[in-house]
Amino acid sequence: MSTMVLELYDALKEAGASEANARRAAEAILQGDTSRLERIEDAGKELRSEIAELRQELGGMRRQIGQLSARVATLTWMSGLANALILLVLGKLFLVR
């Protein structure tokens, strides 16, 4: 039994409870603590698995952002080239006669 459960057992005996009743009450508290700890451990396992899933999703998002960045760079060069060609055509139309 843990220290806290032993203290409860001693306190119940001092208060006049029989040894059997004090022991049952202390064991009930111990079982409650055990089930509570199991629930906490289960919640911790669930959180760890959710964190692992989020990390995988974050890795996928980072790859997608990298791909989008490459596409934006390509589109930037293409639009710059298109603008330069448009200026050349306009210059030829209006300046050369």
ZASESE-213322 format. One record per residue (C-alpha): residue number from 1; residue in one letter; x, y, z. Coordinates in Angstrom, 3 decimals. Layout:
// ZASESE-213322
<resi=NUM, resn=A, u=X, v=Y, w=Z>
...
// end
This chain:
// ZASESE-213322
<resi=1, resn=M, u=0.000, v=0.000, w=0.000>
<resi=2, resn=S, u=1.154, v=3.524, w=-0.641>
<resi=3, resn=T, u=1.924, v=5.934, w=2.181>
<resi=4, resn=M, u=-1.304, v=7.853, w=1.686>
<resi=5, resn=V, u=-3.369, v=4.642, w=1.849>
<resi=6, resn=L, u=-1.533, v=3.543, w=4.984>
<resi=7, resn=E, u=-2.234, v=6.911, w=6.556>
<resi=8, resn=L, u=-5.923, v=6.503, w=5.731>
<resi=9, resn=Y, u=-5.895, v=3.002, w=7.207>
<resi=10, resn=D, u=-4.261, v=4.272, w=10.420>
<resi=11, resn=A, u=-6.681, v=7.217, w=10.625>
<resi=12, resn=L, u=-9.707, v=4.948, w=10.238>
<resi=13, resn=K, u=-8.410, v=2.594, w=12.919>
<resi=14, resn=E, u=-7.804, v=5.558, w=15.261>
<resi=15, resn=A, u=-11.325, v=6.798, w=14.545>
<resi=16, resn=G, u=-12.700, v=3.511, w=15.789>
<resi=17, resn=A, u=-13.257, v=1.524, w=12.603>
<resi=18, resn=S, u=-12.586, v=-2.165, w=12.776>
<resi=19, resn=E, u=-9.441, v=-3.472, w=11.185>
<resi=20, resn=A, u=-11.419, v=-5.209, w=8.427>
<resi=21, resn=N, u=-13.414, v=-2.059, w=7.600>
<resi=22, resn=A, u=-10.305, v=0.131, w=7.631>
<resi=23, resn=R, u=-8.508, v=-2.328, w=5.353>
<resi=24, resn=R, u=-11.454, v=-2.512, w=2.902>
<resi=25, resn=A, u=-11.732, v=1.284, w=2.775>
<resi=26, resn=A, u=-7.989, v=1.672, w=2.200>
<resi=27, resn=E, u=-8.041, v=-0.993, w=-0.520>
<resi=28, resn=A, u=-11.016, v=0.705, w=-2.199>
<resi=29, resn=I, u=-9.062, v=3.971, w=-2.273>
<resi=30, resn=L, u=-6.043, v=2.118, w=-3.639>
<resi=31, resn=Q, u=-8.146, v=0.532, w=-6.393>
<resi=32, resn=G, u=-9.641, v=3.935, w=-7.247>
<resi=33, resn=D, u=-6.148, v=5.394, w=-7.506>
<resi=34, resn=T, u=-5.058, v=2.494, w=-9.701>
<resi=35, resn=S, u=-7.972, v=2.898, w=-12.093>
<resi=36, resn=R, u=-7.391, v=6.643, w=-12.170>
<resi=37, resn=L, u=-3.728, v=6.107, w=-13.036>
<resi=38, resn=E, u=-4.719, v=3.641, w=-15.760>
<resi=39, resn=R, u=-7.080, v=6.226, w=-17.256>
<resi=40, resn=I, u=-4.316, v=8.819, w=-17.155>
<resi=41, resn=E, u=-1.908, v=6.399, w=-18.846>
<resi=42, resn=D, u=-4.502, v=5.603, w=-21.519>
<resi=43, resn=A, u=-5.042, v=9.310, w=-22.146>
<resi=44, resn=G, u=-1.270, v=9.760, w=-22.407>
<resi=45, resn=K, u=-1.042, v=6.969, w=-24.988>
<resi=46, resn=E, u=-3.843, v=8.537, w=-27.013>
<resi=47, resn=L, u=-2.121, v=11.925, w=-26.902>
<resi=48, resn=R, u=1.184, v=10.409, w=-28.024>
<resi=49, resn=S, u=-0.477, v=8.708, w=-30.985>
<resi=50, resn=E, u=-2.302, v=11.913, w=-31.943>
<resi=51, resn=I, u=0.958, v=13.860, w=-31.712>
<resi=52, resn=A, u=2.624, v=11.295, w=-34.006>
<resi=53, resn=E, u=-0.226, v=11.682, w=-36.515>
<resi=54, resn=L, u=0.046, v=15.470, w=-36.380>
<resi=55, resn=R, u=3.788, v=15.264, w=-37.001>
<resi=56, resn=Q, u=3.176, v=13.118, w=-40.082>
<resi=57, resn=E, u=0.577, v=15.581, w=-41.351>
<resi=58, resn=L, u=2.971, v=18.461, w=-40.711>
<resi=59, resn=G, u=5.674, v=16.691, w=-42.740>
<resi=60, resn=G, u=3.213, v=16.300, w=-45.619>
<resi=61, resn=M, u=2.262, v=19.963, w=-45.414>
<resi=62, resn=R, u=5.913, v=20.984, w=-45.482>
<resi=63, resn=R, u=6.444, v=18.945, w=-48.654>
<resi=64, resn=Q, u=3.388, v=20.545, w=-50.250>
<resi=65, resn=I, u=4.593, v=24.029, w=-49.301>
<resi=66, resn=G, u=7.964, v=23.235, w=-50.894>
<resi=67, resn=Q, u=6.244, v=22.119, w=-54.088>
<resi=68, resn=L, u=4.080, v=25.252, w=-54.142>
<resi=69, resn=S, u=7.133, v=27.415, w=-53.606>
<resi=70, resn=A, u=8.825, v=25.828, w=-56.631>
<resi=71, resn=R, u=5.698, v=26.372, w=-58.722>
<resi=72, resn=V, u=5.483, v=30.026, w=-57.678>
<resi=73, resn=A, u=9.119, v=30.544, w=-58.635>
<resi=74, resn=T, u=8.465, v=29.006, w=-62.061>
<resi=75, resn=L, u=5.365, v=31.150, w=-62.569>
<resi=76, resn=T, u=7.298, v=34.258, w=-61.545>
<resi=77, resn=W, u=9.914, v=33.605, w=-64.245>
<resi=78, resn=M, u=7.229, v=32.828, w=-66.809>
<resi=79, resn=S, u=5.297, v=36.018, w=-66.085>
<resi=80, resn=G, u=8.502, v=38.061, w=-66.230>
<resi=81, resn=L, u=9.364, v=36.573, w=-69.605>
<resi=82, resn=A, u=5.799, v=37.142, w=-70.877>
<resi=83, resn=N, u=5.912, v=40.780, w=-69.755>
<resi=84, resn=A, u=9.253, v=41.297, w=-71.487>
<resi=85, resn=L, u=7.872, v=39.850, w=-74.728>
<resi=86, resn=I, u=4.768, v=42.056, w=-74.485>
<resi=87, resn=L, u=6.976, v=45.128, w=-74.035>
<resi=88, resn=L, u=9.046, v=44.124, w=-77.056>
<resi=89, resn=V, u=5.920, v=43.715, w=-79.225>
<resi=90, resn=L, u=4.473, v=47.024, w=-78.028>
<resi=91, resn=G, u=7.800, v=48.747, w=-78.595>
<resi=92, resn=K, u=7.969, v=47.387, w=-82.121>
<resi=93, resn=L, u=4.389, v=48.443, w=-82.861>
<resi=94, resn=F, u=4.646, v=51.990, w=-81.588>
<resi=95, resn=L, u=8.309, v=52.936, w=-81.820>
<resi=96, resn=V, u=9.450, v=51.352, w=-85.075>
<resi=97, resn=R, u=7.789, v=52.777, w=-88.199>
// end
